[in-house]
């Protein structure tokens, strides 16, 4: 009975991985993006919605690790799935300007990927009128 249960568990584990992505540790790829988003002039209290389009220009899936905004007024979202070679995705970052005390907005979002170098800094700029 134990052998049958273990065999059944093994079969389920091996066949339940529906979509095979073939991602291996150490596979480096390349990406293309514009790391600066300039929102121009914004009104204080406005939320800046920055979109960074990213294209995987390498041979392996582009995988995102940590995405870290520079402050609590900035929130960023990364793609939920790896970006396949030749395909595009985007990082969306929002900056809330209501509590900012300066007229110039210069916020950053640090992303970690399986590229070389593996850390890229995205910048969000604007002027509050």
PARO-693607 format. One record per residue: residue in three letters; x, y, z of N, C-alpha, C, O in turn. Coordinates in steps of 0.001 Angstrom, whole numbers. Example, Ala and Ser with C-alpha at 12.3 -4.5 7.8 and 13.67 -1.06 7.14 Angstrom:
PARO-693607
@r: Ala, npx: 13190, npy: -5690, npz: 7800, capx: 12300, capy: -4500, capz: 7800, cpx: 13200, cpy: -3300, cpz: 7800, opx: 14236, opy: -3319, opz: 8465 .
@r: Ser, npx: 12850, npy: -2250, npz: 7080, capx: 13670, capy: -1060, capz: 7140, cpx: 12900, cpy: 30, cpz: 7870, opx: 13409, opy: 1138, opz: 8039 .
***
This chain:
PARO-693607
@r: Unk, npx: 830, npy: -1183, npz: 0, capx: 0, capy: 0, capz: 0, cpx: 880, cpy: 1254, cpz: 0, opx: 602, opy: 2199, opz: -738 .
@r: Unk, npx: 1942, npy: 1274, npz: 822, capx: 2815, capy: 2434, capz: 868, cpx: 3495, cpy: 2672, cpz: -472, opx: 3626, opy: 3808, opz: -926 .
@r: Unk, npx: 3937, npy: 1553, npz: -1112, capx: 4613, capy: 1686, capz: -2403, cpx: 3662, cpy: 2253, cpz: -3449, opx: 4064, opy: 3088, opz: -4259 .
@r: Unk, npx: 2415, npy: 1814, npz: -3442, capx: 1426, capy: 2313, capz: -4398, cpx: 1164, cpy: 3795, cpz: -4167, opx: 1072, opy: 4567, opz: -5122 .
@r: Unk, npx: 1043, npy: 4195, npz: -2908, capx: 805, capy: 5604, capz: -2579, cpx: 1980, cpy: 6464, cpz: -3026, opx: 1785, opy: 7511, opz: -3643 .
@r: Unk, npx: 3217, npy: 6023, npz: -2714, capx: 4402, capy: 6793, capz: -3097, cpx: 4537, cpy: 6883, cpz: -4613, opx: 4885, opy: 7937, opz: -5146 .
@r: Unk, npx: 4261, npy: 5780, npz: -5309, capx: 4321, capy: 5787, capz: -6761, cpx: 3281, cpy: 6750, cpz: -7341, opx: 3577, opy: 7505, opz: -8267 .
@r: Unk, npx: 2060, npy: 6719, npz: -6792, capx: 1007, capy: 7618, capz: -7256, cpx: 1384, cpy: 9080, cpz: -6999, opx: 1148, opy: 9945, opz: -7842 .
@r: Unk, npx: 1960, npy: 9343, npz: -5849, capx: 2389, capy: 10701, capz: -5511, cpx: 3473, cpy: 11183, cpz: -6471, opx: 3455, opy: 12335, opz: -6905 .
@r: Unk, npx: 4403, npy: 10315, npz: -6797, capx: 5467, capy: 10650, capz: -7738, cpx: 4905, cpy: 10936, cpz: -9126, opx: 5313, opy: 11904, opz: -9767 .
@r: Unk, npx: 3982, npy: 10113, npz: -9596, capx: 3361, capy: 10316, capz: -10907, cpx: 2619, cpy: 11654, cpz: -10950, opx: 2731, opy: 12394, opz: -11927 .
@r: Unk, npx: 1873, npy: 11960, npz: -9906, capx: 1136, capy: 13230, capz: -9845, cpx: 2110, cpy: 14398, cpz: -9855, opx: 1886, opy: 15381, opz: -10562 .
@r: Unk, npx: 3179, npy: 14306, npz: -9090, capx: 4160, capy: 15391, capz: -9016, cpx: 4829, cpy: 15631, cpz: -10365, opx: 5065, opy: 16776, opz: -10752 .
@r: Unk, npx: 5131, npy: 14564, npz: -11069, capx: 5808, capy: 14710, capz: -12351, cpx: 4884, cpy: 15180, cpz: -13470, opx: 5338, opy: 15841, opz: -14403 .
@r: Unk, npx: 3627, npy: 14857, npz: -13395, capx: 2706, capy: 15222, capz: -14475, cpx: 1918, cpy: 16489, cpz: -14189, opx: 1246, opy: 17001, opz: -15084 .
@r: Unk, npx: 1977, npy: 17006, npz: -12982, capx: 1174, capy: 18184, capz: -12657, cpx: 1817, cpy: 19484, cpz: -13099, opx: 1177, opy: 20534, opz: -13036 .
@r: Unk, npx: 3037, npy: 19446, npz: -13535, capx: 3701, capy: 20661, capz: -14016, cpx: 3248, cpy: 20910, cpz: -15442, opx: 3945, opy: 20560, opz: -16394 .
@r: Unk, npx: 2081, npy: 21515, npz: -15587, capx: 1435, capy: 21702, capz: -16876, cpx: 2276, cpy: 22410, cpz: -17915, opx: 2525, opy: 21851, opz: -18983 .
@r: Unk, npx: 2724, npy: 23630, npz: -17633, capx: 3439, capy: 24416, capz: -18620, cpx: 4929, cpy: 24336, cpz: -18339, opx: 5384, opy: 24745, opz: -17271 .
@r: Unk, npx: 5686, npy: 23816, npz: -19284, capx: 7119, capy: 23663, capz: -19098, cpx: 7820, cpy: 24899, cpz: -19622, opx: 7662, opy: 25247, opz: -20792 .
@r: Unk, npx: 8597, npy: 25576, npz: -18774, capx: 9246, capy: 26817, capz: -19170, cpx: 10732, cpy: 26635, cpz: -19452, opx: 11341, opy: 27505, opz: -20075 .
@r: Unk, npx: 11326, npy: 25551, npz: -19022, capx: 12732, capy: 25262, capz: -19243, cpx: 13647, cpy: 26386, cpz: -18778, opx: 14578, opy: 26764, opz: -19489 .
@r: Unk, npx: 13391, npy: 26918, npz: -17601, capx: 14235, capy: 27959, capz: -17032, cpx: 15224, cpy: 27288, cpz: -16097, opx: 14845, opy: 26523, opz: -15210 .
@r: Unk, npx: 16505, npy: 27590, npz: -16313, capx: 17545, capy: 27005, capz: -15477, cpx: 18330, cpy: 28117, cpz: -14814, opx: 18507, opy: 29196, opz: -15381 .
@r: Unk, npx: 18794, npy: 27849, npz: -13621, capx: 19618, capy: 28801, capz: -12892, cpx: 20901, cpy: 29050, cpz: -13676, opx: 21522, opy: 28114, opz: -14178 .
@r: Unk, npx: 21288, npy: 30305, npz: -13776, capx: 22524, capy: 30656, capz: -14469, cpx: 22338, cpy: 31083, cpz: -15914, opx: 23292, opy: 31553, opz: -16534 .
@r: Unk, npx: 21139, npy: 30935, npz: -16471, capx: 20907, capy: 31355, capz: -17850, cpx: 20788, cpy: 32874, cpz: -17888, opx: 19854, opy: 33442, opz: -17323 .
@r: Unk, npx: 21723, npy: 33523, npz: -18546, capx: 21716, capy: 34976, capz: -18674, cpx: 21121, cpy: 35353, cpz: -20023, opx: 21311, opy: 34652, opz: -21017 .
@r: Unk, npx: 20399, npy: 36465, npz: -20045, capx: 19813, capy: 36963, capz: -21273, cpx: 20100, cpy: 38456, cpz: -21362, opx: 20806, opy: 39001, opz: -20513 .
@r: Unk, npx: 19572, npy: 39110, npz: -22359, capx: 19748, capy: 40550, capz: -22518, cpx: 18387, cpy: 41197, cpz: -22686, opx: 17421, opy: 40552, opz: -23093 .
@r: Unk, npx: 18327, npy: 42495, npz: -22363, capx: 17063, capy: 43208, capz: -22507, cpx: 17323, cpy: 44601, cpz: -23051, opx: 18422, opy: 45146, opz: -22951 .
@r: Unk, npx: 16273, npy: 45150, npz: -23626, capx: 16326, capy: 46490, capz: -24190, cpx: 15209, cpy: 47295, cpz: -23551, opx: 14058, opy: 46858, opz: -23543 .
@r: Unk, npx: 15537, npy: 48482, npz: -23008, capx: 14524, capy: 49338, capz: -22418, cpx: 15052, cpy: 50753, cpz: -22314, opx: 16261, opy: 50985, opz: -22339 .
@r: Unk, npx: 14132, npy: 51698, npz: -22199, capx: 14485, capy: 53085, capz: -21914, cpx: 14350, cpy: 53242, cpz: -20406, opx: 13237, opy: 53162, opz: -19886 .
@r: Unk, npx: 15465, npy: 53466, npz: -19676, capx: 15405, capy: 53471, capz: -18215, cpx: 14885, cpy: 54766, cpz: -17598, opx: 14807, opy: 54869, opz: -16374 .
@r: Unk, npx: 14526, npy: 55760, npz: -18420, capx: 14043, capy: 57036, capz: -17875, cpx: 12635, cpy: 57318, cpz: -18386, opx: 12378, opy: 57278, opz: -19589 .
@r: Unk, npx: 11725, npy: 57603, npz: -17453, capx: 10359, capy: 58013, capz: -17786, cpx: 10208, cpy: 59457, cpz: -17328, opx: 10330, opy: 59743, opz: -16137 .
@r: Unk, npx: 9944, npy: 60372, npz: -18260, capx: 9764, capy: 61777, capz: -17922, cpx: 8286, cpy: 62111, cpz: -18058, opx: 7738, opy: 62108, opz: -19160 .
@r: Unk, npx: 7648, npy: 62396, npz: -16934, capx: 6210, capy: 62709, capz: -16925, cpx: 5935, cpy: 64171, cpz: -17255, opx: 4778, opy: 64569, opz: -17395 .
@r: Unk, npx: 6990, npy: 64975, npz: -17380, capx: 6799, capy: 66395, capz: -17689, cpx: 6291, cpy: 67150, cpz: -16471, opx: 6745, opy: 66920, opz: -15350 .
@r: Unk, npx: 5339, npy: 68059, npz: -16703, capx: 4771, capy: 68847, capz: -15601, cpx: 3510, cpy: 68162, cpz: -15085, opx: 2638, opy: 67767, opz: -15858 .
@r: Unk, npx: 3433, npy: 68030, npz: -13769, capx: 2269, capy: 67413, capz: -13135, cpx: 1765, cpy: 68334, cpz: -12029, opx: 2511, opy: 69162, opz: -11507 .
@r: Unk, npx: 511, npy: 68181, npz: -11685, capx: -96, capy: 68956, capz: -10606, cpx: 120, cpy: 68199, cpz: -9300, opx: -16, opy: 66977, opz: -9254 .
@r: Unk, npx: 459, npy: 68936, npz: -8232, capx: 669, capy: 68301, capz: -6928, cpx: -593, cpy: 67522, cpz: -6542, opx: -1705, opy: 68041, opz: -6645 .
@r: Unk, npx: -416, npy: 66296, npz: -6105, capx: -1529, capy: 65409, capz: -5775, cpx: -1822, cpy: 64399, cpz: -6874, opx: -2497, opy: 63397, opz: -6640 .
@r: Unk, npx: -1319, npy: 64663, npz: -8058, capx: -1509, capy: 63755, capz: -9194, cpx: -652, cpy: 62503, cpz: -8995, opx: 430, opy: 62571, opz: -8412 .
@r: Unk, npx: -1135, npy: 61378, npz: -9476, capx: -368, capy: 60133, capz: -9441, cpx: 296, cpy: 59953, cpz: -10799, opx: -373, opy: 59957, opz: -11832 .
@r: Unk, npx: 1604, npy: 59796, npz: -10788, capx: 2350, capy: 59565, capz: -12031, cpx: 2326, cpy: 58067, cpz: -12314, opx: 2718, opy: 57267, opz: -11465 .
@r: Unk, npx: 1869, npy: 57688, npz: -13497, capx: 1838, capy: 56284, capz: -13929, cpx: 2926, cpy: 56074, cpz: -14980, opx: 2728, opy: 56372, opz: -16158 .
@r: Unk, npx: 4050, npy: 55569, npz: -14554, capx: 5183, capy: 55342, capz: -15454, cpx: 5164, cpy: 53909, cpz: -15960, opx: 5039, opy: 52962, opz: -15183 .
@r: Unk, npx: 5289, npy: 53765, npz: -17272, capx: 5341, capy: 52432, capz: -17879, cpx: 6675, cpy: 52291, cpz: -18594, opx: 7029, opy: 53105, opz: -19447 .
@r: Unk, npx: 7403, npy: 51252, npz: -18236, capx: 8689, capy: 50957, capz: -18847, cpx: 8539, cpy: 49692, cpz: -19685, opx: 8361, opy: 48602, opz: -19142 .
@r: Unk, npx: 8612, npy: 49837, npz: -21010, capx: 8517, capy: 48676, capz: -21900, cpx: 9877, cpy: 47991, cpz: -21950, opx: 10916, opy: 48631, opz: -22117 .
@r: Unk, npx: 9838, npy: 46668, npz: -21801, capx: 11056, capy: 45872, capz: -21774, cpx: 10970, cpy: 44788, cpz: -22831, opx: 9989, opy: 44048, opz: -22900 .
@r: Unk, npx: 12010, npy: 44702, npz: -23657, capx: 12056, capy: 43652, capz: -24687, cpx: 13192, cpy: 42694, cpz: -24344, opx: 14311, opy: 43116, opz: -24055 .
@r: Unk, npx: 12891, npy: 41415, npz: -24381, capx: 13909, capy: 40393, capz: -24175, cpx: 14632, cpy: 40201, cpz: -25496, opx: 14056, opy: 39672, opz: -26447 .
@r: Unk, npx: 15889, npy: 40626, npz: -25565, capx: 16675, capy: 40524, capz: -26795, cpx: 17649, cpy: 39347, cpz: -26757, opx: 18480, opy: 39198, opz: -27653 .
@r: Unk, npx: 17548, npy: 38524, npz: -25734, capx: 18466, capy: 37395, capz: -25592, cpx: 17868, cpy: 36079, cpz: -26034, opx: 16848, opy: 36039, opz: -26722 .
@r: Unk, npx: 18516, npy: 35006, npz: -25628, capx: 18135, capy: 33649, capz: -26036, cpx: 17398, cpy: 32863, cpz: -24963, opx: 16930, opy: 31754, opz: -25221 .
@r: Unk, npx: 17290, npy: 33429, npz: -23753, capx: 16636, capy: 32735, capz: -22649, cpx: 15514, cpy: 33592, cpz: -22079, opx: 15502, opy: 34802, opz: -22302 .
@r: Unk, npx: 14581, npy: 33005, npz: -21358, capx: 13508, capy: 33800, capz: -20729, cpx: 14091, cpy: 34847, cpz: -19777, opx: 15043, opy: 34581, opz: -19043 .
@r: Unk, npx: 13499, npy: 36037, npz: -19808, capx: 13893, capy: 37133, capz: -18912, cpx: 13084, cpy: 36994, cpz: -17631, opx: 11857, opy: 37091, opz: -17644 .
@r: Unk, npx: 13788, npy: 36764, npz: -16518, capx: 13151, capy: 36512, capz: -15236, cpx: 13421, cpy: 37688, cpz: -14305, opx: 14554, opy: 38157, opz: -14193 .
@r: Unk, npx: 12367, npy: 38158, npz: -13638, capx: 12498, capy: 39272, capz: -12704, cpx: 12553, cpy: 38741, cpz: -11281, opx: 11743, opy: 37909, opz: -10872 .
@r: Unk, npx: 13525, npy: 39244, npz: -10545, capx: 13615, capy: 38942, capz: -9118, cpx: 12931, cpy: 40068, cpz: -8372, opx: 11731, opy: 40296, opz: -8521 .
@r: Unk, npx: 13696, npy: 40750, npz: -7586, capx: 13161, capy: 41835, capz: -6768, cpx: 12977, cpy: 43113, cpz: -7593, opx: 13782, opy: 43426, opz: -8471 .
@r: Unk, npx: 11910, npy: 43833, npz: -7291, capx: 11651, capy: 45162, capz: -7849, cpx: 11463, cpy: 46076, cpz: -6645, opx: 10499, opy: 45938, opz: -5892 .
@r: Unk, npx: 12405, npy: 47019, npz: -6471, capx: 12427, capy: 47822, capz: -5242, cpx: 12346, cpy: 49314, cpz: -5543, opx: 13271, opy: 49871, opz: -6133 .
@r: Unk, npx: 11244, npy: 49977, npz: -5145, capx: 11132, capy: 51427, capz: -5305, cpx: 12040, cpy: 52152, cpz: -4308, opx: 12424, opy: 51588, opz: -3283 .
@r: Unk, npx: 12380, npy: 53413, npz: -4622, capx: 13298, capy: 54173, capz: -3778, cpx: 12641, cpy: 54742, cpz: -2523, opx: 13337, opy: 55077, opz: -1564 .
@r: Unk, npx: 11311, npy: 54857, npz: -2516, capx: 10651, capy: 55424, capz: -1335, cpx: 9222, cpy: 54893, cpz: -1230, opx: 8740, opy: 54185, opz: -2115 .
@r: Unk, npx: 8562, npy: 55247, npz: -140, capx: 7202, capy: 54745, capz: 86, cpx: 6156, cpy: 55416, cpz: -800, opx: 5030, opy: 54924, opz: -889 .
@r: Unk, npx: 6494, npy: 56517, npz: -1452, capx: 5527, capy: 57174, capz: -2341, cpx: 5488, cpy: 56512, cpz: -3716, opx: 4678, opy: 56888, opz: -4563 .
@r: Unk, npx: 6354, npy: 55532, npz: -3940, capx: 6448, capy: 54855, capz: -5234, cpx: 6111, cpy: 53373, cpz: -5064, opx: 6600, opy: 52710, opz: -4149 .
@r: Unk, npx: 5270, npy: 52872, npz: -5962, capx: 4892, capy: 51459, capz: -5975, cpx: 5182, cpy: 50927, cpz: -7375, opx: 4865, opy: 51585, opz: -8366 .
@r: Unk, npx: 5779, npy: 49748, npz: -7461, capx: 6122, capy: 49182, capz: -8764, cpx: 5626, cpy: 47749, cpz: -8880, opx: 5600, opy: 47000, opz: -7903 .
@r: Unk, npx: 5234, npy: 47386, npz: -10100, capx: 4786, capy: 46022, capz: -10397, cpx: 5630, cpy: 45454, cpz: -11516, opx: 5888, opy: 46121, opz: -12518 .
@r: Unk, npx: 6058, npy: 44211, npz: -11337, capx: 6837, capy: 43520, capz: -12363, cpx: 5949, cpy: 42525, cpz: -13095, opx: 4871, opy: 42186, opz: -12606 .
@r: Unk, npx: 6380, npy: 42052, npz: -14255, capx: 5619, capy: 40995, capz: -14935, cpx: 5533, cpy: 39746, cpz: -14064, opx: 6495, opy: 39390, opz: -13383 .
@r: Unk, npx: 4388, npy: 39088, npz: -14089, capx: 4200, capy: 37901, capz: -13263, cpx: 4843, cpy: 36656, cpz: -13870, opx: 5158, opy: 35707, opz: -13152 .
@r: Unk, npx: 5035, npy: 36657, npz: -15171, capx: 5650, capy: 35523, capz: -15865, cpx: 6938, cpy: 35991, cpz: -16541, opx: 7076, opy: 37176, opz: -16845 .
@r: Unk, npx: 7885, npy: 35077, npz: -16783, capx: 9088, capy: 35457, capz: -17518, cpx: 8734, cpy: 35955, cpz: -18920, opx: 7761, opy: 35502, opz: -19523 .
@r: Unk, npx: 9533, npy: 36888, npz: -19427, capx: 9350, capy: 37381, capz: -20792, cpx: 10200, cpy: 36503, cpz: -21704, opx: 11416, opy: 36408, opz: -21539 .
@r: Unk, npx: 9555, npy: 35877, npz: -22647, capx: 10234, capy: 34952, capz: -23551, cpx: 11100, cpy: 35710, cpz: -24562, opx: 10841, opy: 36885, opz: -24819 .
@r: Unk, npx: 12124, npy: 35068, npz: -25143, capx: 12983, capy: 35730, capz: -26126, cpx: 12169, cpy: 36340, cpz: -27268, opx: 11300, opy: 35689, opz: -27847 .
@r: Unk, npx: 12471, npy: 37608, npz: -27580, capx: 11789, capy: 38319, capz: -28650, cpx: 10485, cpy: 38984, cpz: -28236, opx: 9926, opy: 39770, opz: -29000 .
@r: Unk, npx: 9997, npy: 38686, npz: -27054, capx: 8732, capy: 39257, capz: -26590, cpx: 8971, cpy: 40465, cpz: -25690, opx: 10091, opy: 40712, opz: -25242 .
@r: Unk, npx: 7885, npy: 41219, npz: -25433, capx: 7990, capy: 42408, capz: -24598, cpx: 7064, cpy: 42297, cpz: -23389, opx: 6100, opy: 41532, opz: -23382 .
@r: Unk, npx: 7385, npy: 43070, npz: -22390, capx: 6573, capy: 43173, capz: -21184, cpx: 6760, cpy: 44571, cpz: -20632, opx: 7395, opy: 45409, opz: -21272 .
@r: Unk, npx: 6221, npy: 44835, npz: -19462, capx: 6427, capy: 46162, capz: -18902, cpx: 6447, cpy: 46149, cpz: -17380, opx: 5835, opy: 45307, opz: -16722 .
@r: Unk, npx: 7172, npy: 47112, npz: -16863, capx: 7187, capy: 47404, capz: -15431, cpx: 6329, cpy: 48652, cpz: -15286, opx: 6519, opy: 49628, opz: -16011 .
@r: Unk, npx: 5400, npy: 48623, npz: -14365, capx: 4538, capy: 49779, capz: -14117, cpx: 4874, cpy: 50321, cpz: -12739, opx: 4873, opy: 49587, opz: -11751 .
@r: Unk, npx: 5163, npy: 51620, npz: -12687, capx: 5482, capy: 52260, capz: -11411, cpx: 4576, cpy: 53464, cpz: -11226, opx: 4337, opy: 54221, opz: -12166 .
@r: Unk, npx: 4079, npy: 53636, npz: -10031, capx: 3234, capy: 54784, capz: -9699, cpx: 3906, cpy: 55602, cpz: -8613, opx: 4406, opy: 55066, opz: -7625 .
@r: Unk, npx: 3907, npy: 56933, npz: -8819, capx: 4460, capy: 57849, capz: -7831, cpx: 3335, cpy: 58761, cpz: -7370, opx: 2706, opy: 59442, opz: -8180 .
@r: Unk, npx: 3084, npy: 58774, npz: -6071, capx: 2077, capy: 59667, capz: -5492, cpx: 2769, cpy: 60978, cpz: -5143, opx: 3740, opy: 60990, opz: -4387 .
@r: Unk, npx: 2270, npy: 62080, npz: -5693, capx: 2938, capy: 63373, capz: -5500, cpx: 2319, cpy: 64218, cpz: -4396, opx: 2820, opy: 65308, opz: -4119 .
@r: Unk, npx: 1259, npy: 63763, npz: -3762, capx: 553, capy: 64603, capz: -2785, cpx: 1397, cpy: 64972, cpz: -1564, opx: 1203, opy: 66056, opz: -1015 .
@r: Unk, npx: 2316, npy: 64130, npz: -1119, capx: 3120, capy: 64434, capz: 67, cpx: 4553, cpy: 64853, cpz: -246, opx: 5363, opy: 65006, opz: 668 .
@r: Unk, npx: 4874, npy: 65041, npz: -1517, capx: 6230, capy: 65455, capz: -1867, cpx: 6432, cpy: 66929, cpz: -1516, opx: 5522, opy: 67742, opz: -1675 .
@r: Unk, npx: 7626, npy: 67264, npz: -1041, capx: 7893, capy: 68640, capz: -608, cpx: 8759, cpy: 69414, cpz: -1596, opx: 9016, opy: 70599, opz: -1382 .
@r: Unk, npx: 9214, npy: 68778, npz: -2666, capx: 10039, capy: 69464, capz: -3665, cpx: 9253, cpy: 69645, cpz: -4954, opx: 8225, opy: 69004, opz: -5171 .
@r: Unk, npx: 9756, npy: 70530, npz: -5800, capx: 9097, capy: 70763, capz: -7089, cpx: 9585, cpy: 69779, cpz: -8152, opx: 8918, opy: 69571, opz: -9165 .
@r: Unk, npx: 10730, npy: 69187, npz: -7922, capx: 11274, capy: 68224, capz: -8889, cpx: 11104, cpy: 66804, cpz: -8353, opx: 11492, opy: 66489, opz: -7228 .
@r: Unk, npx: 10525, npy: 65978, npz: -9180, capx: 10360, capy: 64562, capz: -8836, cpx: 11500, cpy: 63799, cpz: -9498, opx: 11703, opy: 63909, opz: -10707 .
@r: Unk, npx: 12231, npy: 63042, npz: -8725, capx: 13295, capy: 62192, capz: -9252, cpx: 13309, cpy: 60920, cpz: -8401, opx: 14051, opy: 60824, opz: -7424 .
@r: Unk, npx: 12494, npy: 59964, npz: -8779, capx: 12346, capy: 58703, capz: -8043, cpx: 12947, cpy: 57572, cpz: -8869, opx: 13088, opy: 57681, opz: -10087 .
@r: Unk, npx: 13293, npy: 56501, npz: -8195, capx: 13881, capy: 55372, capz: -8912, cpx: 13245, cpy: 54056, cpz: -8482, opx: 12674, opy: 53927, opz: -7399 .
@r: Unk, npx: 13372, npy: 53087, npz: -9383, capx: 12936, capy: 51717, capz: -9120, cpx: 14096, cpy: 50825, cpz: -9550, opx: 14548, opy: 50882, opz: -10693 .
@r: Unk, npx: 14571, npy: 50003, npz: -8621, capx: 15671, capy: 49090, capz: -8912, cpx: 15090, cpy: 47721, cpz: -9229, opx: 14309, opy: 47169, opz: -8454 .
@r: Unk, npx: 15488, npy: 47172, npz: -10396, capx: 15011, capy: 45842, capz: -10782, cpx: 16192, cpy: 44879, cpz: -10850, opx: 17297, opy: 45253, opz: -11242 .
@r: Unk, npx: 15938, npy: 43648, npz: -10464, capx: 16956, capy: 42600, capz: -10527, cpx: 16472, cpy: 41525, cpz: -11475, opx: 15373, opy: 40989, opz: -11331 .
@r: Unk, npx: 17319, npy: 41219, npz: -12453, capx: 16952, capy: 40275, capz: -13505, cpx: 18106, cpy: 39307, cpz: -13771, opx: 19181, opy: 39432, opz: -13184 .
@r: Unk, npx: 17875, npy: 38359, npz: -14647, capx: 18920, capy: 37421, capz: -15042, cpx: 19672, cpy: 37946, cpz: -16262, opx: 19829, opy: 37246, opz: -17262 .
@r: Unk, npx: 20137, npy: 39197, npz: -16160, capx: 20933, capy: 39834, capz: -17201, cpx: 22305, cpy: 40158, cpz: -16616, opx: 22545, opy: 39951, opz: -15426 .
@r: Unk, npx: 23193, npy: 40664, npz: -17452, capx: 24512, capy: 41094, capz: -16995, cpx: 24694, cpy: 42538, cpz: -17381, opx: 24825, opy: 42805, opz: -18575 .
@r: Unk, npx: 24714, npy: 43494, npz: -16474, capx: 24622, capy: 43344, capz: -15029, cpx: 23197, cpy: 42967, cpz: -14624, opx: 22253, opy: 43169, opz: -15388 .
@r: Unk, npx: 23054, npy: 42427, npz: -13436, capx: 21736, capy: 41931, capz: -13018, cpx: 20902, cpy: 42976, cpz: -12293, opx: 19756, opy: 42702, opz: -11935 .
@r: Unk, npx: 21449, npy: 44173, npz: -12065, capx: 20709, capy: 45254, capz: -11419, cpx: 20586, cpy: 46417, cpz: -12401, opx: 21579, opy: 46869, opz: -12972 .
@r: Unk, npx: 19349, npy: 46897, npz: -12590, capx: 19082, capy: 48043, capz: -13461, cpx: 18247, cpy: 49037, cpz: -12671, opx: 17312, opy: 48654, opz: -11969 .
@r: Unk, npx: 18588, npy: 50312, npz: -12788, capx: 17840, capy: 51352, capz: -12089, cpx: 16996, cpy: 52115, cpz: -13101, opx: 17516, opy: 52657, opz: -14077 .
@r: Unk, npx: 15689, npy: 52152, npz: -12858, capx: 14753, capy: 52908, capz: -13679, cpx: 14484, cpy: 54240, cpz: -12975, opx: 14357, opy: 54281, opz: -11751 .
@r: Unk, npx: 14397, npy: 55328, npz: -13747, capx: 14166, capy: 56648, capz: -13164, cpx: 12831, cpy: 57215, cpz: -13606, opx: 12419, opy: 57047, opz: -14754 .
@r: Unk, npx: 12156, npy: 57895, npz: -12675, capx: 10898, capy: 58584, capz: -12959, cpx: 11135, cpy: 60045, cpz: -12624, opx: 11480, opy: 60389, opz: -11494 .
@r: Unk, npx: 10942, npy: 60912, npz: -13634, capx: 11167, capy: 62347, capz: -13439, cpx: 9923, cpy: 63142, cpz: -13773, opx: 9126, opy: 62752, opz: -14626 .
@r: Unk, npx: 9768, npy: 64265, npz: -13086, capx: 8655, capy: 65181, capz: -13358, cpx: 8938, cpy: 66493, cpz: -12637, opx: 9829, opy: 66589, opz: -11794 .
@r: Unk, npx: 8150, npy: 67496, npz: -12999, capx: 8183, capy: 68772, capz: -12315, cpx: 6784, cpy: 69056, cpz: -11811, opx: 5813, opy: 68953, opz: -12561 .
@r: Unk, npx: 6677, npy: 69418, npz: -10524, capx: 5377, capy: 69729, capz: -9935, cpx: 5123, cpy: 71212, cpz: -10105, opx: 5947, opy: 72040, opz: -9717 .
@r: Unk, npx: 3957, npy: 71554, npz: -10697, capx: 3648, capy: 72973, capz: -10857, cpx: 2685, cpy: 73467, cpz: -9819, opx: 2326, opy: 74645, opz: -9820 .
***
